[in-house]
Amino acid sequence: AGAAYLATTDGEKGDAARNVGHGTNNLLSQAKEADQKHQITNKASAAAKGAVDKAKEFNEEHKVVEKTTEAVKGAAAKAKEINDKYDVTGKTGKALLSGFNAVTGALAGGKDGAKIEDKK
């Protein structure tokens, strides 16, 4: 908005704003002409569509998405099984709580009242 206003004023700043506007218009016109002459936009769109089609084709042939989904589900189930068996999250939480209490106690000068309570 500021450049548009400046373009309406007299003087060096107005001249500069108008020159920038003219230069921008010329550049856009040249880009449009080059696109029309060489079909840059159409070729880029076709290439992108071709890449998407190839990726879909590859996925259909090799079932990449399905295999990845199943692998993630299997890993999550195994992680849950290990956690249920060994209480990894509970032990980790207790270890963190113990560490926080040690740091809190040290910062409080060794006072017992500075402990964080386990909410379980």
N, C-alpha and C positions, 0 to 999 in steps of 0.2 A: 504494500500500500504506500509505503514511504517513497519507493522508487517511482511509482506512478504519479504521485504528487510532484516529486522533483521534476519529472519530465514536463510538467505544465509550467514550470518557472523559467524566468530568463536568467542568463548568466552561465558561468562555467559549470555549476552543478547541474543545471537543467540540460545543458548541452551534453554533458557526460551521461546523464540518465537516458537521454534520447538516443545517443550513440550505442549504449549498451542494449537498448531495446531493439534498434535496427540490426545490430550484430546478432542478437539472439534470433530475431526473425529470419535473417539470412541463413544462419546455421540450421535452424529447423527446416527451412525450405530445402536446403541442400540435402539434409538427412532424408526428408520425404522423397525427394527426387531419386536419391541413391536406392532407397527401399523399393520404389516403384520400378526402377530400371533393373535391379538385381534380385528383386523378390526376397529380400533379406528376412522380413517378418514371416512370410509364408514358408520359407525354407527352414527357419528356426522352429516354427510351430510344427511343421511336418517331422523334423528331427526329434523334437520332444515327444510327439505322439508316437513315433516309431520306437523310441526308447521305452516309453511306458508300455506299449504293446509287447515288446520283447521281454520286459520284466514280468508282465502278466503271464506270458507264454512259458517263461522259464519256471515261474512259480507253479503253474498248472502241471508242468511236466515233472518237476522235482518235489512238489509239495513243501516248499520251504516254509511258508507261513504255518502250515499244519504241524510240521515237524518241530519248528521252533516253539509253537504253543504247547505241544505235548512235552517237550523237553523242560520248559519252564514249569509246567504243572507238576511234572515228576520231581524236579528239583525242590519245588515248594513243599510237596508232600514229604519228601525225604527230610527236609529241614525241620518240618513239623514233627515228624517221627523222632528225629534225634533230640529235638527240644523236649518232647514229651518224655522220652526215656531218661535224659540226663539233666533236665531242668536248666538248660543253658541260659535262658533269659532270666530266670530267677536268681541263679548264681551270679550272673553278670550284674544284675541290679543290686544284689547284696554287696558285691565287691565295689561297685561304684559308690554305694551309700557309705561303706566303710572308708573309702578314700576321701569322700567329701567330708565325713566326720573328722578324719585326721587333719585335713587341711583347715577346716573350720575351727577345730580345737587349737591348732597351732596358731592361727590368726587371732584367736581369742585369748591367747596366752596360757593355754592348757586348762581353761575352765570347763567343767563338766556340763554346764548349762548350754553349751554351744553345739549340742548334737542335733542332727537331723533325724527325725523319727521315721521308722519303717511303717508305712500306712497299711501293710498287710495284716 
